[in-house]
Amino acid sequence: MLDGVDYPGLAGRTGHFSYGAPRAVTIGADGGRVAFLRSAGPEDPAAALWTLTVATGVETMVAQGHIDAYAVDRDARTAAFARDGRLYRADLVGGDVAEVPTDGAAEDPRPDPTGRFIGYVTSGGGSASLRVVGPSGDRLLAGEPGNAWREHGGLISWGVPDPAAVQFGRQRGWWWSPDGGQILATRTAGATSLHLLDLDEGWVDVHWDRETYPYVVNVRWADGGGPLMTVLRRMQQHGLVLAIDPRTGETQVHAELADARWVEPVAGTPRHLPDGRVLVGGELAHDGFDARCLFADGSLLTPPGLYVRRVVGTLPRAGAPSGAPDLVVEGTDGDPSAQSVFRVRTSLGGGGAEARKISMTPGWHRAEANGDVLVLDDTVWRGEARVATLRNFAAPLPYHPRPILERVTDRRLPAAVLYPAGFVGGGKIPVLVTLGDGTGHQQVVTDPAAWQERQWWADAGFAVVSVDSRGTPGVAPSFEKVVHRRLGDVALSDQVDALHALVGKHPDLDLTAVSVRGTGLGGWLAAMAVLRRPDVFHRAVARDPVTDWYRLPAPFAERYLGDRSDAADVYAHHSLAEAAAQSDRSRPLLLVGADLPGLESVPAATLDEELAFLRGHPDQ
């Protein structure tokens, strides 16, 4: 409780304090407008489409709420969005909004870069088709009803990401050409192929070795060059960055990506730089370096001490030619708990790689950039001039948590301890280890929003401990990938070692009363902890845990555990059912939303119900 306020209820009503905050920010290439979504207040989930005119700093609501996503043309003059399957075109300059008649329910609508046409996906009978609507009406561009029986797989879908793509973060299945005359689209029918579709109804196939490289990880067609894409082998240990000839569909290798564990492309790459070079994200792992970096045609652009998380865009560089802008990059420079925004020089000159931090306060910063406009943490900048700050109607965060951040063990694991408000030392306090969503998701971050629920748990009587075990991003590539084929053992041993190391600095931690909770992959590890190490972990809540790695999408499971066809022992070792069968001591385990033979499960549980369970005596 917080001064009589029901925190779980408040978090639910406010979308965990996100309703009313600006999101989905897009900047026009001409720098004239910033488009974004925002609802009317802290308990209103229905986001409206807004613009901010950069020249005046004035915000204007263009379309009322219930808009989940939108897309704009090159200069953010025209937007398209769908609501309940109905397509709308919005004039972001004049403010007019009109429904556009379509042949079917519209999904993923996107105006072409010139704003003349709107493409969209529609699904009939489960088979997705790609259509284009313009001055001459609505017409089918690509679609095939029925099953792909010749290709040994399900329905034929155009323009939607296949299940493997989603695992790599690719949420799109089609892309406009910069001149609006072509569309590059995926076709999924058991396997994924790519095709260049002309609006005049001609088309060519994109040619690459699809059998060797079946995963299309990302595609980009912008920046004045032809389309680029990254493809991976099934085991994800080798990939190619390919340039596509938009006339013939032939591909040319621009870069090779390789890693003995798995390749991890950098978000926002590959992309063309204005001078024609291709920007690729990669890893530097020699001469003592262990970093995620950016390369332009093989030349290193980022200092090895900068861990690159995402390429945001470009901004003009003062005194430099137009073909040599700065990259805007989100990354980390030493402290994995913080995310900063940097300007990275693309013209190497004689000084080597250079990155200048432009987010000047500690924290978890985010940015968008286009033209000569930067939006940094909701503040809009043009050059060195601050234009405006996007208004935020979200509910204020109820807590002001002060987690104590540490680096522990000889592996320098990021860790944090959060005590109840007003806690006075000198006694013993039960420990709650929070695993969040598990490996791949940082918990130890300098973002107050990330600690709200954990402060609620702390104020309920726990010392809340969070540890980013190996396998978590933000530290170094080797730190992330050492878990390959041994995720459970490495992650669990890190949690145990970190707990023991923290007691030396926090003697009030009561290691005779340690609870653990997590969701998804974190739920799997929480259950593993209480089953495999009952000497350390005495009670666990596993919400929607991974129970059988064979049931997970292949790209996700094989990234961590290897080939499912020849690693049966590895998969069995990571099975919750096997761990439960082998456990010789019974510890209280609350499974939420999962079924395992011999273990009790509930379909749902509230935070209050979890709290009541975790407050039970460890030996119950």
Residue, then its C-alpha position, 0 to 999 in steps of 0.5 A: m500500500l502507498d498512503g492507502v492507495d492500491y498499487p496493483g489497481l493503480a498500475g492496472r488503471t494507468g497502463h503501468f503509468s504509460y497512459g497519457a504519455p507520448r509514444a510512437v514518435t515519428i519525424g518527417a524527413d524535412g524536419g517540419r513535423v513530429a507525429f506521435l500518439r498520446s491519450a487524453g489522460p492517465e487512465d485513458p488507454a485510447a491514444a489519439l494521433w497528434t502532431l507538433t509543428v517544429a517551426t512554432g512548437v504547437e501541438t495539434m490533435v489530428a485524429q481522436g483516440h483508439i489508434d494503436a499504430y500509424a505510418v507516415d510518408r517521407d515528410a510526415r505530411t500524410a498518415a495512415f492508420a486502421r481502426d476496427g479494420r477501417l482505413y483512414r488517411a490523415d492530412l498532418v498539415g491541414g488536419d483533415v481525416a477521411e475514411v478510405p474505402t477498401d476491399g477488405a479489413a485493413e491491417d498495417p496500412r502505410p502511405d508511400p513516401t510521396g503520399r500518393f498511395i496507401g498500401y495495406v494487408t488484408s486477411g481473408g480465410g486466414s490468408a493475407s493479401l497485399r493491396v494498394v489504394g490510390p486515386s484510381g481505387d483499390r486493387l490487389l497487388a499480391g495474394e493467393p487464397g488457399n493452401a501452399w500444398r506444393e511448398h509443404g506448409g500452411l496458408i500463403s500469406w503476403g506482407v506479414p512477418d512470419p513467426a521466425a521473423v517476429q523472434f528477431g524483432r522484425q514486425r513488418g512484411w512489406w516496404w515501399s521503395p523511396d519513389g513509391g513505384q515499387i513494394l518489396a514484400t515477403r511471401t510466406a508459404g512454409a518458407t519465406s521468400l521476397h518479391l519486388l512488386d511494381l505498381d504497374e503489375g510487373w514483378v521480380d523475385v529476390h534471389w539468394d540461397r534461401e535453403t542455406y539462409p532461411y531467416v530474413v532478419n531485417v529489411r530496409w529500403a530508404d536512405g536513398g539506396g536500394p533495399l538491404m536485408t540481413v539473412l541468417r542460417r538456421m543455427q544463426q551462427h552465420g549471416l549475410v548483409l545483402a544489397i538487392d538490385p530493385r530492377t532484377g532482384e539479384t543480390q550482392v553480399h555487402a558483409e558477412l556476420a559470424d559467431a560461434r554461438w549466434v549472430e546478434p544484429v544491431a537494431g537499426t542496421p543495415r542502412h545506407l549512409p548518404d555517401g553510399r557506404v553501408l552501415v552494419g552492426g557487428e562485434l569486435a572480439h580481438d586484441g582485448f576488445d569485446a564490444r558491439c560496434l558499427f562498421a561502414d564498409g568495413s571501417l570501424l565507426t564507434p569506439p570499442g568502449l561504446y556498446v551500441r544498442r540501436v541506430v536511431g537515425t542521422l543528423p547534419r554535422a556542423g561544418a561537414p558536407s551533407g554526405a557526412p552526417d552524424l549517426v544518432v545512436e542509443g548505447t552504453d559506455g561502461d555502465p550497463s544500467a544506463q542507456s545514453v544517446f550519442r552522436v557518432r561521426t561518420s567521416l573518419g578523417g584522421g581522428g579515428a572513431e568518435a562518439r559524443k554523448i548528448s544525453m547529459t544526465p544519468g538514466w535510461h534515455r531514448a531518441e528519434a531523429n530525422g532531417d535536422v530534428l532530434v526528439l530526446d526523451d520527449t524534448v524536441w531539438r532543431g540543431e542546438a535550439r530547444v523547440a518544445t517538450l511533448r506534453n505528458f499527461a501520464a500519472p506521476l510515479p507513486y514511488h521514488p525508489r532508491p535501489i543500491l546498484e552493485r557489480v558483484t563476483d569476479r564476473r562483475l554481475p550487475a546487481a541491485v538491492l531495494y529495501p522498504a521505504g524507511f528501512v533501518g538496518g540491524g535485523k534480518i529481512p526476507v529476500l525476494v529475487t526478481l527475475g522479470d522476463g528472464t535472460g535477454h531483458q535487463q532488470v538492473v536499470t537506472d529507470p525509476a519506472a522499472w522499479q515501481e512494482r519492485q518498491w511495492w514488493a519491498d514495502a510489503g516486507f522484502a529486500v528485493v534483489s535483482v541480478d542481471s546474470r550472464g546472457t543479459p544484454g548491455v555488458a559485452p557480447s561474450f557476457e551475453k553468449v556464454v550461456h549457449r547450450r548451458l543457459g540454465d546452469v550459467a544463469l542459476s549459478d550467477q544468481v546464487d553467487a550474486l546472492h552470496a556476494l551481496v550478503g557481504k555488503h548487505p548483512d541484513l539479507d536473510l538467506t534462510a528466507v529467499s523467494v524468487r519470482g519471474t515471468g516467461l523465461g524468468g518464470w522458467l528460471a524461478a521454477m528451476a531455482v526452487l527445484r534445482r537449488p532448494d538449499v538457496f531458494h525456498r519459495a517461488v512464483a513462476r508466471d507463464p513459465v517456459t515448460d518445454w523448450y521444444r514447444l518454443p519457436a525454433p529461432f528462440a530455442e536454438r539460439y540458446l540451446g542449439d539444434r533441436s534435432d541433435a541436442a536432446d540431452v541439452y533440451a532435457h536438462h532445461s526441461l521443467a518437467e525433468a527438473a520436477a521429476q528429479s527434485d528430491r525435495s519439495r519446496p513451495l512453487l506457485l505455477v501461474g498459467a502453466d501445467l506440469p505433471g505432479l505440480e499444482s498450477v493456477p490459471a491466473a493470480t493477482l499480485d496480492e495472491e502472489l504476495a500472500f503465497l510468498r509471505g508463507h513460511p519457507d518450510q510450509 
